[in-house]
């Protein structure tokens, strides 16, 4: 198994083949500072091809998930420094690639939110495969109240809740609770408190750990490809993934274990 990296803005741990990344700048409300996003990118890059790590949980320390962009750095860097239009545009593009990396990560990504997930923090939440929130968690896309658009997170919010609901919460800076997030489909599970949040996480992990790791990665690729491939391209892409996995050691083990009425090697 790959060794854990050194981090400055988050806590990283691995237990029972599961990677947990806890944002650890509660004094900054776990905003998406350069230190935090760099830690997340480095950790995910390190474990991307490590199949002994079966899934990822992202959560926040100090009773808050993530307050979104680092507004102080926006003021000092983008508006108060020497950076011009092209510099700000490039920085925004890099942010988009950061969200893309999480959204397409070849392992199941579980987001656990309590306290608040605001602006870019809400966008980050929407890049996860499975989202669990507490009833009292607070949400809002507040960018337009600051005179800027939710530029790079908009596609992921639309991806998760659909165009009509995304328009409503973006264009009116709508504030809503965890219960309302669950009702609109932004959250997959609703927890009463932190204890239930962890209990739901444990059940999700059990399900993921029944699945073959590379088969999960290929499945995620196929699901995401439905957004941009036409039907013929998708048939070919899915057929390639199916054939590769069917003839792989993982596929052979899965079929054999079913016929022999035993658990496959990757299931504890």
Secondary structure, DSSP 8 states (H G I E B T S, - for coil): -------SSEEEEEETTEEEEEE--GGGTT-B-HHHHHHHHHHHHHHTT-TT--EEEEEESTT--B--B-HHHIIIIIITSS--HHHHHHHHHHHHHHHHHHHT-SSEEEEEE-SEEETHHHHHHTTSSEEEEETT-EEE--GGGGT---TTTHHHHHHHH-HHHHHHHHHTT-EEEHHHHHHTTS-SEEESSHHHHHHHHHHHHHHHTTS-HHHHHHHHHHHHHTTT--HHHHHHHHHHHHHHHHTSHHHHHHHHHHHTTS--TT--
